[in-house]
Each structure stands twice: as structure tokens, then as C-alpha cells.
Amino acid sequence: MENWWLNSIDAADVQYTGKGVKIAIIDTGISVHPDFFSNGNSRIIASKNFTSEAGVTQNQYYFDDYGHGTHVAGIAAGNGFLSDGKYRGVASQALLYNAKISNSTGFIEEDDVVAAIEWCIDEQVDIISMSFGDTIPEVWTIQTMAIQQAVEHGIVAFASAGNSGPGFFTSGTPASGLFSIVVGATDEENQVAQFSSWGPTYSNQLNPEICAPGVSIIAPLSKSSILDLEMNIRENKIDYSSNFGYIPLSGTSMACPIAAGAAALLIEAYPNASPETIRNALIEGAKEINSGILEGKMVRAGAGLINISKSLQILEEWSTNSDGVNDNIRIFPNIFPYAPYDFFNYPGDQIILNYTLIKGSSATIKIELPNIPGIEFQIVSNNSFTYEKKIVNVPIYARILYNATPGYYSGNILVKNAITGTLLDQIESNIIIKTPKAKVYFDSYHGLNDFYPSNFSTFSQIDLYHLFSLLNSQNYQVAFNMEHWTPFYNASLNSPILTSEILSNIDILVLQAPIIPYNRYEIQEITNFYNEGGSILFLGTVNNLLCTDSLNALFDSLNTNIKFGENLVNLRNFGYFSQAIPFNNLTLNEEVPLLTNISEFYYSFGTSFVNQTPVIPLISVDGKIVAMDASFNRSTGKFLLFGDYHFLTTSVFTSERLYTNLSAFATNIFDYLRPSDKIRIDLSYNHQYTVNTTKIPIKLQILDQISKELYSNFAIGSALNMSLLFPNGTVKNLDVIENSKLKAYFSSIPLNNLNFSRYPLILTVNLQINETIYSDTFKFIHEVSDLISPYKISSLDEKLDRLEPGPSIFAINTSETDIFRSINAIIFPNSYFSINNLEILETNLSSFENYSIISYEFTSRNPAGEIIFTPNDLSNQSINRIDLYPSRISFSLIDYLPEVKETSSFIGSNPFTEYQNGDYIIPVQILVNQEIPLQVSIVDYDDNPVDRNKFKLSCSLIPGIIYHNFFNPIFPQKIWYFNLNYNTTSQFYEGNIVIPAEFQFSGFSGSVKYSSESDFLNFYTLALISVIDPSGGSNFYPLLFMPYEKPIHLFNLTPIFMLYGLIALSIVFIEKGSKWKQKIRFHRISHNLVSKKKF
């Protein structure tokens, strides 16, 4: 394979080699390789080991046991000596500094990263390359603060974006920090690699900033490392001698050192360039990647693909400035808005974008915001609008005002020298303000979709980004809430219930897998909305995790008589993983216009429906209805129900195979649900009014849905009038002013310090066009208190124990409210695949002067998971008040994981304990292609063990290599797994497993078959017994096999391995790491991992 990556970044013929530039590789170490020598001298100048092996620190041990760091170092600075230059790195004469932060497990401790960065500062290196990270996009951590120190000491710091893409919020520390140059990966077609992670961060920053090649990059091999042994099996090596060679690897781990090597060339050419100048030159010189992806410009690729020649040219231009090469200032990105904060087209839309100001010089900068009619711009948290630091965030808030006029607007955000006023850079702002053809509201309060990251087994609102984007492009105004997406939003405190005001101002209501019950007020208001012509889209999931009693009450109130049927889940266990396999036997009702030209659908898992009134089945699985139209032959609004929400989530919706069908189907759904009236009366106003607001200015526009034109020139008072109905029955006609130029009508709603919230003010608009009368109503609720959360729940423990004797006590602070309430306590299990149902508890409420007390005693019959407290009775009718933003407070309900009882579990007739020796595990010698009976006994301390069928056991076979007592899995193309079923007679979970004679692996040139027979040195097969309890909690028990084809006798030569070494395996299998002391992983892609999220 040719070295395509150097040509890709235009570095193949550059005159610079990075000579003398110091690059620190913070990684698994760097092994000796001919490519790291020049004129007989090693270019690895200094090394330090920050980690330990098997609990023992070896300060002088620099060998790369894993193989990752050597590969990374070769990409950055290998000279290709062994391959006659064919596989040389970017900066072939740069000096290397080896900061070893990982042992043979491939995992990293955060403290070691910080110590390595501090060592790099002491060594006065020029560049740091960090090809590792997690998936939590926090900006300020001890790692990112250490990187800040390094940059302020003159070091250019690079971080790989991560391999958890595609998807928003998938690039974590250290890539999410402000001072790292974040690098995404591209393929041979110069397109962003599918696995490459992207932002934003929790502070709304866009990343990556640049991209570099990261697919099948060939670089030096660390001989006798884990990757060496793995690539032997995969036949995926290029050997030039018995001791040295190369291997291909993919990942943003490979892209990061390419960028680091590129920086070394720039620094050699311009040694006085500051880290900020190098960063700006790489961004400015990058070639834009026009990949046509759905997320829009710059989101996945940043500024684009590194272009060394262009960056050198830019540095040459800057070097002629009066203050030298560092006289440059840039702001990144240079567009407004950017995804996912790009739904900015309709009155009321608001966003916060966080730009990075990067200053090569020390000049003081000021930001000038554009003056666009109808749009408010504001810099958040910096009233001076000036900046002195070299790297700083510039958060910009923008809002389209209620009185904005539809049209195309442009106005740039300017970066200027605060002293001279000289323009230094700018952000292009191009905005189209539109009148929506319909308004859609996604209710996230009841489905907990506004939490991110979610503590619950639900989907976060960002998972529907691509659906929102489609709707926005089709002139639907989409309203939703989510932390880190909606400005100034706190999911625990700011989420609104479904009020008459929200519902009267929308056309389509989307109910998203509701968990929290609807209260009586909401059910009545949803019913009113429906009866007055509003449409409803219900997106479900498995019904044992829905608030079914509340939903049944809602469905009855809507007069539909729809009930939930059985759950449809095609669950497949892969040992520690459970995966729902999409159903193939779908029947689509082709006679329904909604499904015209729709040939394919996706149903993962969810509920079915049964009905006692006429409905139109849309989609069925084995004759069971999973999607229906319940608005058949009715005079109300329209009502569509889907038993599974997954078809609208990004991972499914944007798949290459399904996007055409699903996007067309989504278009059909919302076009069907929106009102069919020829005339649309659209009302805009500032929703951010408070207790002190005396009047609400409003704007009215009349849209012809067919011609898309706005009506005007109505005779006010006769052809157009507005009246206001007060809660006391008083009616007031409103004064209306026409603006013929804007084709809009203006008025205001007087509040006059009225204290009301339960019974709204009702605005009625009457309109006559020719002989036809049109009418619409809008409702306003006046919040009587600025307090968003009038009560708080506190507990002595954040985590609750079902086994702890006595009741748990929760105190509710009610000192600041006179709204009496009862409390819902909802237990949501750990997993969608839990056997347990969502449980709504009856709580004993004792009221005192300033607080109320909930006392509840948990038992093993309660599912483990999250317990969520929400108000139930939200109102005090006697004083006409309702809590519009009730808090949702959650606590963890501990799940003690199930355990295998090794003393009473057997392989054949031998107990598991026979293969354990204290802290050691002893491999089991077995024949291939022979059935091996397993009998497993389990214990679970907190889940009710009466119904043993609620526990799921399986055994997966995973080949791998033992290295320094750690088992390192090498995932084959097919995972062999076997279910273990409960035998009521023997009271064991039983099943036979068979080790195949060979496994099939993905290799560089295709599939590779490899014998499963053990070599008794490194290659073994792990039998991983997984146990899933009714709450969805999982645990595993490992057995190690030495397969053989003919009987052998090893006697006392049987190897034994430390059991604790297998702990490393558990980290490999964890899909979603907890935030506590999370292990950090290297960003290289294994060729056939079960999940693309593993790297």
C-alpha cells in the first residue's frame, strides 16, 4: 500500500523535515525501531515512565508493550529508514520525547497524563501529541488545565477527537479543552471518517478544528507487543526483517500525530511562531471538506484537511507584518450559526454559540456585533466586549424577536483591534427569517429527553437532531428543550409541563416515550388541544417502561379506546452486551397515502397496540399493529401512534440504506399532521415575560398555505378583530395596528398585575377573507412568581440502598410556595431490556410548617435504577395557581449486581473453583468441536430471586492473547455465544458450549481464518458468562480455555494467570463509562470490534 497520507496533506515534497523540533508522544511508550535513528543516533532524546505494570512501577522501563505509542511516534517523526522512505512520517528529522502513560492494558490514569504534561513542560518540548481521551465533553478538567499550562509555556498541544462518531457530544477530554488543537480523521477519499468524533462541548464549542488522514495508516511496529501478536493472527503486518516491521492502524489516534508532525514542519520554518500562530496557520491553511454531510459546514471536519504548503504560505505572509509572524488573530469557527445550534429562522428562536478567539499577538481585541433588524445579539458574561488573553471563549447569544420581518439578512460579527479599530477577522452571519407553515412541540418533560447526558435509559433530544433539521428546512418551527442545547436551560428546574399557553400556540404535539405521568390538568389541556384541531404524534417504546396508567387515561380522554398490546423485542445477547435486532417481518399498509413510495421501515423494539374503535393500521409485525392512525373518521385533530421511536433517531434516520425512505416518511407524517386549512393565523410574541410584565406585545401574520404569500390590508374591526377573554368573564376588544410594509398586525395583551395561571387569558382572532370566516384562539398564562422551583427534595444519601433496613426519608422544602402537592416517586429500571416495569410509588406525605416529609421503605421487589421525584397535584385551585415548571429530582437506587456462585457452578462435573487458585485463574484444557456442559448457580442480594426466569445468562467465546497477566480480546467477525436456561429440576442455569476449530478475523486484505487451538503461550479463548438481573444490572464471570484438537498432557506445566488481570476486560465491555475516575482509552480502531464505540 502506498503512503497516500503525506500527499493528502501536501507534505510529500515540502523542504522541511522538522529537524531539531521536539515532539513529545504521550502514549504507551516508544520501542526501538530503525525509523527513529539518524546517522546511527537515536532521535528518542528522553523517556519517562509514568505508569506501572502489575502494580509495580518501573521507572526505566520504556518499552511499548501495547504497540500504540510506537505507531503514533512513527507517524509523527519516523524517517522510513526500514522501508527506504516509503512509510516515513511527516517530520522525519524531528526529535522524540517518550512519555509512557500506559502499560500493556492500554488504559490510562488521569493523574499520569497530568504528570506527563508537566514533564513535557520541564523538558521544554515544542509539541505534545495526545492520541487518547474519553467521551465526556467537559471543557475544564485537571487534564485540560495542565494543557493550558503547557500552551502558556510555548508548547503546541494536539489531541485526537475520538472514535465515537458519528454523533454530537462524542469528543471528550482532552479534546474538549479550550487549549488543545483537536484533530479529526479523514479517509483516502479525503472525507471525514465515519468513526471520527465531533462536538460540541458542554460549553457549546465546536470541534474538531482540523482533520488529518486516519484510516489504514502504516507506521512502525513495536515487536513482541500486543499489537504485534494481534496482527500476526490477522496477517496484518509488513515485515522487513525478523525484528522490525510496520502495521496499518486506523483512528483519530493516527490523525493526531500527522497534525503534530505538520506543526513540526511549520516550527522548523518559523521557530519564533507561538502556539497560537501555529494553530491559526493550520486552521487558515486547511482545505475545506465538502462532504455533503447532513450536519452542515464545519461540524464534523472543522476548518478542513491540513494543507502544509498553504499553511507555510500563510506564515510567510504573516512574517512580513510589522510585528512579525505572530501578528495574527483569528476566531474559530467563522460561520454563524453552526450545528447543532442552527435552528434559527423563526421569531422566538434563540441560540448560544461559543467561538474561540486565538491571538498570535498580545493585542487587546474587541468584538462588534451586527445590527440586524429583528435580531438581538449579545456577548454572554463579558460586558466590556474586549479580550486580552491569547486564547479565550467568546460566547454569543442571539434571539429572533417577535416583531422580526421575514427575509434574508446578513451582518458580520467583527473582530477588531481595540486600540486602532483595525479589522482582524470576522464571522459571516447569514440568516433567513421565515413564517412557519406549522409549529411542532416536542414534549421532553415526561420522557426525560432534556437531560444530557441522560441518567436514564431514554434517548436525549439531540438524538432527533436530523429529524429537526429536516423539519426546519421544510418550514416547520420546532420547539424542544435539552441541556447544553437550549440556552440557559437546567433540565431539573426549567422544563415546563404541557400548559394551555404552549398547546394553543402549536399545531403538532409530539409525546416522546413518556415516563413521568401526565397530571389531570395536562390531560384536560391535551384533550382540549386535540378537540380544537391540534394533532398528536405518539412515539413509544416497550410499555413496561412507559407511564401506561396515565397514558391509558389520556387515550380514554381523547376518546380513542386504544390500549397497549404486547412488547415486541427481538433481543440477542452477546455475553456482556444485549442488542435488539430489528424486525424484518414488517408489513406496510401500501393503501395508506402516508406510506406512498415508502418501501422500507425500521422497528427495533417497542410496544404494539390494540384498539376497540376504528383505526387505520400503518405497520404491523406478525399481525400485531406497531403503528396506527387513530384519527380515522373524526372531526378532531389527527393522532398517529408508533410503538418504537428509533426510526426517527439519528443513528437510524441517517443511515445510508434507510435515509431516503425514513426522511420521506417523516415528511409524510408531519405534512399529514399539520392543519389543512388554507389560511394560517400565526402569532408571535416574547415568551420571556415575568411577574413584573404589564403587557405582552404581539405580532399577527396571515399566511396563505397554498401560495405561501402573506395577506394584508384587512379592514380592522370588521374583516379583522382581536378580543381578549379574562378569567372573570370580562371581554376586551384589542386595538390593532397594521404595518402594510411588513404585512403584519400588532397589538398587546394587558396584564395589569393580574395573578392567574390555572385559568388563562384567551385571545380570539376573527378574520374574514371574501365570504369565509376564519378564527383561532391563543392562551396566555401569567407566572405569578419568579421562582422556577418552589420546592427542593433532599436526602442524606445520593444513592439509595434497597437492602438498607428502615425507610428512606426525603424532605421537601415548601417554604416558598402555597401550592399544595402530592409527589410522584417513579422508579425507572437500569435498562430498556429490564424485565421490571417502571414503578410509580404511593408515598406517605407528612406536612409541616416549611416542609413536607416523604417516607418510603424500599425492598427487593422494587426495581433498581433511578428514582425520580415529581409533583403530582400541581395546582391550588382556590388561589388559581399552577406550578408551570415543576422540578424533577433523581436519586440512584443501587443495584447489587448478580454473582456466579463458583463453589456450586460446574464445567462438566468439575466445580469452577477447580480453575481458581487464590488470585489466579487456571486455563481449562478442552477439545474443539466438543460440547462442554455448563451448570451455573447465581446469587443476587437485592433482586427478588423467586422467578429465576427473569435472570438472563449466556456464555460468549472471545479469543485473545495473554500479555503480562492481562487478557486482551481479539474480536472475531462472529461472536460465538450460548444461552444458559434455568432448569427448575436441577435449579441450575444450564447449556452446552462448543469451541469452534477456528475463528475468522478481519485482516488488512480481507477475512483471515485462524485455528482456535491454544499455543500455550499467548493465544487462549475466554468464556465470558454474563448474568443480567431483572433490573438490567449486569455482571460476568470469566473462564479461560486452552482449546486443542488432540488430547495432550501438560501435567504441572499448566500456566496460571492472575485473576485481577481480567479486570481490564470489564472496561473493554462497558458501553457507557461512569463519570467517576473514568479510564481513558486510546483512539485507534480495531478492525472488527463488536461495537464501533470501542477504541
ROVEX-157250 format. One record per residue (C-alpha): x, y, z negated. Coordinates in steps of 0.5 Angstrom, whole numbers, plus 2048, in hexadecimal, padded with zeros to 3 digits. Example, Ala and Ser with C-alpha at 12.3 -4.5 7.8 and 13.67 -1.06 7.14 Angstrom:
<pts>
8197F77F0/81B7FE7F2/
</pts>
This chain:
<pts>
800800800/803807802/80480C7FD/7FE8117FF/7FD8157F9/8038197FA/80181B801/7FA81C7FE/7FC8227F9/8018247FF/8078237FB/80B81E7FF/80F823803/8108287FD/81782A7FC/81782A7F4/8188247F0/8168267E9/81E8267E8/81F8287E0/8188297DF/8168257D8/8108217D9/80D81D7D2/8098177D3/8048167CD/80280F7CE/8048077CD/80C8087CE/8108087D4/8148027D5/81B8027D9/81A8027E1/81F8047E6/81A8097E9/81C80D7E2/82380D7E4/8278127E8/82F8127E9/82F80C7E4/82C8107DF/82580F7DC/8208157DC/81D8137D6/8208187D2/81D8177CB/8188127C8/8148117C1/80F80C7BF/80980F7BB/8058087BA/8068017B7/8067FA7B9/8027F57B5/8027FA7AF/80A7FB7B0/80D8027B2/8138017B7/8168087B8/81B8067BD/8168017C1/8148057C7/8137FF7CC/80C8007D0/8087F97CD/8027FB7D1/8057FE7D7/8008047D8/8068097D6/80B8077DB/8068077E0/80480E7DF/80B8107DE/80D80E7E5/8078117E8/80A8187E5/8118177E6/8138107E9/8188117EF/81680B7F2/81D8087F2/81B8017F2/8168027F8/81B8067FC/81780C7FA/8108097FC/80D8097F6/81080F7F3/80D8147EE/80B81B7EF/81181F7EB/8178197ED/81C81D7E9/81881F7E3/81B81D7DC/8168197D8/8158197D0/8118137CE/80C8147C8/80A80D7C7/80380E7C3/8008077C4/8027FF7C3/8007F97C7/7F97FA7C5/7F88007CA/7F58047C5/7F780B7C1/7F680E7BB/7F58167BB/7FA8177B6/7FF8147BA/7FD8197C0/7FE81F7BC/80581D7B9/80781B7C0/8058227C3/8098257BD/80F8217BF/80E8247C6/80E82B7C4/81482A7C0/8188267C6/81682D7CA/8138297D0/81082C7D5/80A8287D7/8058237D3/80181D7D7/7FC81A7D3/7F88147D6/7F38127D0/7ED8157CD/7E68147CA/7DF8167CD/7DD81B7C8/7DE8227CB/7E08267C5/7E482C7C6/7E782D7BF/7EB8267BC/7F18257B9/7F48237C0/7F18297C4/7F482E7BE/7FB82A7BF/7FB82B7C6/7F98327C5/8008337C1/80482F7C7/8018347CC/80283A7C8/80A8387C8/80A8387CF/8088307D1/80382F7D6/7FE8297D4/7FB8257D8/7F58207D6/7F181B7DA/7EA81C7DB/7E88157D9/7E580F7DD/7DE80F7DA/7DB8127E0/7D68147E4/7D28187DF/7D281E7DB/7D681F7D4/7DA8197D5/7E181C7D5/7E481D7CE/7EA81E7C9/7EF8217CB/7EC8227D2/7E68267CF/7EB82B7CB/7EC8327CE/7F48327CF/7F482B7D3/7F482B7DA/7EF8267DC/7F08217E2/7EB81D7E5/7EC8177EA/7EC8177F2/7EC8117F7/7EF8107FD/7EA814801/7EB81A7FC/7E48197F9/7E38197F1/7E48127EF/7DD80F7EC/7E080E7E5/7E38157E4/7E08187DE/7DE81F7DE/7DB8247D9/7D88297D7/7DB8297D0/7D782B7CA/7D88327CB/7D68327D2/7DD8327D5/7DE82F7DC/7E38297DD/7E78277E0/7EB82D7E3/7EE8297E9/7EF8227EC/7F481D7EE/7F58167F1/7F38117EC/7F180B7F0/7F68057F1/7FC8097F0/8028057F0/8088067EB/80D8037E6/80B7FC7E3/80D7FB7DB/8107F47DC/80D7EF7D7/8087F47D5/8007F27D4/7FF7F57DB/8057F17DE/8017EB7DB/7FB7ED7DD/7FD7EF7E4/8007E87E5/7FA7E57E4/7F67EA7E9/7FC7E97EE/7FC7F17EE/8047F27EE/8097F57F2/8107F17F0/8167F47F3/81A7F07EE/8197EB7E8/81A7F07E3/8167F67E7/8107F87EB/80A7FC7EC/8037FB7EB/7FD7FF7ED/7F88027E8/7F28077E8/7EF80C7E4/7F08137E2/7F68117DE/7F98117E5/7F78177E7/7F981B7E1/8018197E2/80081B7E9/7FE8227E7/8048227E1/8098217E7/8068267EB/80782B7E6/80E8297E5/80F82B7EC/80C8327EB/8108337E5/8168317E8/8158367EE/81383B7E9/81683A7E2/8138407DF/80C83E7E0/80883E7DA/8038387D9/7FD83D7DA/80083F7E1/8028377E3/7FA8367E1/7F883B7E5/7FC83A7EB/7FA8327EB/7F28357EB/7F383A7F0/7F78367F5/7F28307F4/7EF82D7FA/7E782D7F9/7E48277FA/7DE8277FE/7DB8207FC/7D38227FD/7D281F7F6/7CB8217F2/7CE8257ED/7D182A7F1/7D782E7F2/7DD82D7ED/7D98297E8/7DD8227E9/7E38257EC/7E582C7E9/7E88307EE/7EA82A7F2/7F08267F4/7F78287F2/7FB82B7F8/80282C7F6/8048307FC/7FE8357FB/8008367F4/8078377F6/80583C7FB/8018407F5/8068407F0/80B8437F6/8058497F7/80584A7EF/80C84A7EF/80C8517F3/8088547EE/80B85A7EA/80A8567E3/80D84F7E6/80A8487E8/8068497E1/80284F7E3/7FC84B7E5/7F584A7E2/7EF8457E4/7E98437E1/7E683C7E2/7E183A7E5/7E08407EA/7D983E7EB/7D28407E8/7CE83B7E6/7D18347E6/7CE82E7E4/7CB82C7DF/7C98337DE/7C78347E5/7BF8347E4/7BF83C7E4/7BA83E7E9/7B38407E5/7B18457E0/7B38427D9/7B983E7DC/7BF83F7D7/7C683C7D7/7CC83D7D4/7D383C7D8/7DA83B7D5/7DF83E7D9/7E783D7D8/7EB8437D8/7F28417DA/7F78477DA/7FE8467DC/80084D7D9/7FE8517D3/7FA8567D6/7F38587D2/7ED8567D6/7E68587D6/7E08547D9/7DB8587DD/7D48557DE/7D08567E4/7CA85B7E4/7C48577E8/7BD8597E7/7B98547E3/7BF8507E0/7C28517DA/7CA8507D9/7CD8507D2/7D484D7CF/7D38497C9/7D784A7C3/7DB8507C6/7D88577C6/7DF85A7C8/7DF8567CF/7E78577CE/7EC8517CD/7F38517CB/7F48497CA/7F78467D0/7F28407D0/7EB8427CE/7E48407CF/7DF8457D2/7D88427D0/7D38467D5/7CB8467D3/7C68477D9/7BF8477D9/7BA8497DE/7B584E7DC/7AD84D7DC/7AD8537E1/7B28517E6/7B08517ED/7B184B7F2/7B784C7F6/7BE84B7F8/7C384E7F3/7CB84F7F3/7CF8527EE/7D68507EC/7D98507E5/7DF8547E5/7E68527E1/7EA8597E1/7F085C7DD/7ED85F7D7/7F28657D8/7F38667DF/7EC8647E1/7EF85F7E7/7EB85A7E9/7EF8537E8/7EA84E7E9/7E284D7EA/7DD8487E9/7D88477EF/7D18487ED/7CB8467F2/7C48457EF/7BE8437F2/7B88457EE/7B18427F0/7AA8417EE/7A983A7ED/7A48357F0/7A38327E9/7A58317E2/7A882B7DF/7A982A7D8/7AD8247D5/7AB8237CE/7B18217CA/7AF8227C3/7AB81B7C3/7B08177C7/7B681A7C3/7B981B7CA/7BC8227C8/7C281F7C4/7C881E7C7/7CC81A7C5/7C68167C3/7C68127BD/7C080E7BF/7BF8097C5/7BC80E7C9/7BE8127CF/7C08197CF/7BD81E7D3/7C481F7D7/7C28187DA/7BD81B7DE/7C18217E1/7C181F7E8/7B981E7E8/7B98257E5/7BE8277EB/7B98247F0/7B38287ED/7B682E7EC/7B882E7F4/7B182D7F5/7AF8337F2/7AD8307EB/7AE8337E5/7B182E7E0/7B182F7D8/7B582B7D4/7B982B7CD/7C08287CB/7C582A7C7/7CC82C7CB/7C782E7D1/7C18327CE/7C48397CC/7C583A7C4/7C18337C3/7C182F7BD/7BD8287BE/7BC8277B7/7B982E7B6/7B78317BC/7B382C7C0/7AB82E7C1/7A582A7C1/7A082A7C6/79C8307C5/7978337C9/79B8397CB/7A08347CE/79B8307D1/7978367D4/79D8387D8/79F8327DB/79C82D7E1/79F8277DF/7A18247D8/7A681E7D8/7A681A7D2/7AC8167D1/7AD80F7CD/7A98137C7/7AC8107C1/7A98157BC/7A18157BB/79D81B7BE/79981E7B9/7928207B9/7938277BB/7978257C1/79381F7C3/78D8247C4/7918297C8/7948247CD/78C8227CE/78A8297CF/79082A7D4/78E8237D7/7878257D8/78882C7DA/78C8297E0/7938287DE/7978227E0/79B81D7DC/7A18187DD/7A28137D8/7A98107D8/7A980A7D4/7AE8047D1/7AD7FE7CD/7A77FF7C9/7A97FD7C2/7AE8037C2/7A88087C4/7A380B7BF/79E8077C2/7988087BD/7998107BE/79980E7C6/79380A7C6/78F8107C2/7928147C8/7908107CD/78980F7CA/7888177C9/78A8177D1/7848127D2/78880D7D6/7888077D1/78F8057D3/7938007CF/79A7FE7CE/79B7F77D1/7A17F27D0/7A87F47D1/7AC7F27D7/7B37F17D5/7B87ED7D9/7BE7ED7D4/7C47EA7D6/7C97E97D0/7D17EA7D2/7D37E87CB/7D47EF7C7/7D07F27CD/7C97F27CE/7C77F47D5/7C07F57D8/7C07F27DF/7BB7F67E4/7B57F27E6/7B57F07EE/7AE7ED7EE/7AA7F47EE/7A47F57F2/7A37FC7F5/79C7FE7F7/79D8017FE/7968037FF/7978097FA/79A80F7FD/79F8107F7/7A280A7FA/7A280C801/7A980A804/7AC8087FD/7AF8017FF/7B38007F8/7B28027F1/7B68007EA/7B37FD7E4/7B87FC7DE/7B47FA7D8/7AE7FD7D5/7A67FC7D4/7A07FA7D8/7997FD7D8/7927FA7D7/78C7FE7D9/7857FE7D8/7838047DC/7848047E4/78C8067E5/7908057EC/7968007EB/79C8037EE/7A17FE7EC/7A17F77E9/7A67F27E6/7A37EB7E7/79C7ED7E7/79D7F27E1/79C7F97E2/7A27FE7E0/7A08047E4/7998077E5/79580D7E7/79080E7E1/78C8147E5/7888107EA/7818137EB/7828187E5/7808207E5/7868217E0/78E8217E2/79281C7E4/7958167E0/79B8127E2/79E80D7DE/7A58097DE/7A78037DA/7AE8057DB/7B180C7DB/7B88097DE/7B680A7E5/7B78127E4/7BE8127E0/7C48147E4/7C880D7E4/7C280A7E8/7BF8107EB/7C58127EF/7C880B7F1/7CA80B7F8/7C58057F9/7BF8087F6/7BF80F7F6/7BB8107FD/7B580C7FA/7B580F7F3/7B68167F5/7B18157FA/7AC8127F5/7AE8177EF/7AC81D7F5/7A58197F6/7A48187EE/7A58207ED/7A18227F3/79B81E7F1/79B8207EA/79B8287EC/79582B7ED/79282B7F3/78F8327F3/7908367F9/79283C7F4/79683C7EE/7968417E9/79D8427E6/79E8457DF/7A58487DD/7A784B7D6/7AC84B7D1/7AB8457CD/7B08477C7/7AB84B7C4/7AC84B7BC/7A784D7B6/7A98557B7/7A78557BE/7A18597BF/79F8587C6/7A28537CC/7A38567D3/7A08517D8/7A18517E0/79C84D7E4/79D84B7EB/7988487F0/79B8427F5/79883F7FB/79B8387FA/79A837802/79D83D805/7A283E7FF/7A08457FF/79E84A7F9/79784D7F9/7978557F7/79285B7F8/78D8587F4/78785D7F1/78985D7EA/78385C7E5/77F8597EB/7838547EF/7888537E9/7878547E2/78A8517DC/7878507D5/78984E7CE/78584A7C9/78784B7C2/7878457BD/7818497B9/77D8497C0/77F8507C2/7808517C9/7848577CC/7858597D3/78C85A7D5/78F8607D9/79285D7DF/7988617E4/79985F7EB/7A085F7EE/79F85E7F5/7A685E7F7/7A78587F2/7A18557F4/7A08557EC/79B8577E7/79D8597E0/7998597D9/79B8587D2/7988547CC/7978587C6/7998547C0/79885A7BA/79B8567B5/7968507B5/79784A7B1/7958447B5/79883E7B8/7938387B8/78E83C7BC/79183F7C2/78F8467C6/78C8447CC/78E8487D3/7898467D8/78B8497DF/7858497E4/78784A7EC/78284B7F2/7858497F9/78084A7FE/77A8467FB/77E8427F7/77F8437F0/7858407EC/7868407E5/78C83E7E0/78D83E7D8/79383F7D4/79483F7CD/7998427C8/79B8407C1/79E8457BC/7A38427B8/7A28467B1/7A98447AE/7B08457B1/7B183E7AD/7B28397B2/7B38337AD/7AF8357A6/7B182E7A3/7B782A7A3/7B88237A1/7BE82179C/7C081A79A/7C6818795/7C981479B/7C98157A2/7C980D7A3/7C38097A0/7C480279E/7BE7FD79F/7C17F9799/7C27FE794/7BD7FD78E/7B880278D/7B5807791/7B980D795/7B7814793/7B681A798/7B5821796/7B182579B/7B282D79A/7AC83079B/7AD837797/7AD83B79D/7A68387A0/79F83879E/79E8337A4/79C82C7A0/79E8267A4/79F81F7A3/7A581B7A6/7A68167AB/7AC8117AA/7AE80E7B0/7B38087B1/7B68077B7/7BA8017B8/7C18017BB/7C07FE7C2/7BA7FE7C7/7BC7F77C7/7BA7F67C0/7B57F17BE/7B27F67B9/7AD7FB7BA/7AD8037B9/7AA8037B2/7A68097AF/7A68097A7/7A180B7A3/7A481079E/7A2812797/7A3819796/7A381D790/7A3824790/7A682978B/7A783178B/7AC832790/7AD82B793/7AA824794/7AD81D793/7AC817797/7AE810794/7AF80A798/7B2803797/7B580079D/7B57F979E/7B87F47A3/7B17F47A6/7B37FB7A9/7B77FB7AF/7BE7FE7AE/7BF8047B3/7BE80C7B2/7B880E7AD/7B58157B0/7B18197AC/7AC81E7AF/7A68227AD/79F81E7AE/79A8237AC/79D82A7AF/79882F7AD/7948327A8/78D8347AB/78B8387A5/79083D7A7/79083C7AE/79783A7AF/79B8347B2/7A38327B2/7A58337B9/7AC8317B8/7AC82B7B3/7B28287B1/7B58217B3/7BA81F7AE/7BD8187AE/7C18137AA/7C480D7AC/7C18067A9/7C78027A8/7C77FB7AC/7CC7F67A8/7CE7F27AF/7CC7EB7AF/7D27E67AE/7D47DF7B0/7D57DA7AA/7DB7D77AC/7DB7D27A7/7D57CF7AA/7D67D07B1/7D97CB7B6/7DC7C97BC/7DA7C27BD/7DB7BF7B6/7E07C47B4/7DF7CA7B0/7E17D17B2/7E57D17AC/7EA7CC7AF/7EC7D17B4/7ED7D67AF/7F47D77AA/7F37DD7A6/7F47E37AA/7F67DE7B0/7F27DB7B6/7F47D57B9/7F27D37C0/7EE7CD7C2/7F07C87C7/7EA7C67CB/7E97C37D2/7E77C87D8/7E07C67DB/7DE7C27D5/7D87C47D1/7DA7C77CA/7D47C67C5/7D47CC7C0/7D07CD7BA/7D07D47B7/7CD7D67B0/7CC7DD7AE/7CA7E27A8/7C77E87A8/7C77EC7A2/7C17F17A4/7BD7EF7A9/7B87EA7A8/7BA7E37AA/7B47E07AA/7B37E07B1/7B97DD7B4/7B77DE7BB/7B87E67BA/7BF7E57BA/7C37E47C0/7C97E07C1/7CD7DF7C7/7D47DD7C9/7D97E07CE/7DF7DE7D1/7E47E37D3/7EB7E17D5/7F17E57D3/7F87E67D0/7FB7E67C9/8007EB7C8/8037ED7C1/7FD7E97BE/7F87ED7C2/7F37EA7C7/7F37EE7CD/7ED7EC7D1/7EE7EC7D9/7E77EC7DB/7E57E87E1/7E07E97E6/7DB7E57E3/7DA7E47DB/7D87DD7D9/7D37DE7D3/7CF7D97D0/7C87DA7CC/7C87D67C5/7C17D57C3/7BE7D47BC/7BD7CC7BA/7B77CC7B5/7B97C57B3/7C17C67B2/7C07CD7B0/7C67CF7B5/7C67D37BB/7C97CE7C0/7CB7CE7C7/7D17CB7CB/7D67CF7CF/7DB7CD7D4/7E17D07D6/7E27D07DE/7E87CD7E1/7EA7D47E4/7E87DC7E3/7E77E07E9/7EA7E77E8/7EA7EE7ED/7F17EF7F0/7F47F47F4/7F37F07FA/7EC7ED7F8/7EA7E77F4/7EF7E37F0/7EE7DC7ED/7F27DA7E7/7F27D47E3/7EF7D47DC/7F47D07DA/7F87D37D4/7FF7D47D5/8007D37CD/8047DA7CD/7FF7E07CF/7F97DD7D3/7F37DB7CF/7EC7DB7CF/7E87DF7CA/7E17DC7C8/7DD7E27C5/7D77E07C1/7D27E67C1/7CD7E77BC/7C77EC7BD/7C37ED7B7/7BB7F07B7/7BD7F77B6/7C27F77BC/7C87F67B8/7CE7F27BB/7D47EE7B8/7D87E97BB/7DD7E37B9/7E37E17BE/7E57DA7BF/7EC7D97C3/7EC7D47C8/7F27D07CC/7EF7CD7D2/7F27C77D5/7F17C37DB/7F47BC7D8/7F57BA7D1/7FB7BD7CD/7FE7BC7C6/8017C37C3/8027C07BC/8057C57B8/8067CA7BE/7FF7CD7BE/8007D47BE/7FC7D87B9/7FA7E07B9/7F97E57B4/7F17E67B4/7F27ED7B3/7F57EE7BA/7EE7EC7BD/7EB7F27B9/7EE7F67BF/7E97F27C4/7E37F57C0/7E57FC7C2/7E57FA7C9/7DE7F77C9/7DB7FE7C6/7D78027CB/7D68087C6/7DB80A7C1/7D980D7BB/7DC8147B9/7E08127B3/7E78117B5/7E680E7BC/7EB80A7BF/7EE80E7C5/7EF80A7CC/7F380B7D2/7F080D7D8/7F28077DD/7EC8037E1/7ED7FB7E0/7EB7F87E7/7E57F47E4/7E27F77DE/7DB7F57DC/7DA7FC7DB/7DC8027DE/7DD8067D8/7E38027D5/7EA8047D7/
</pts>
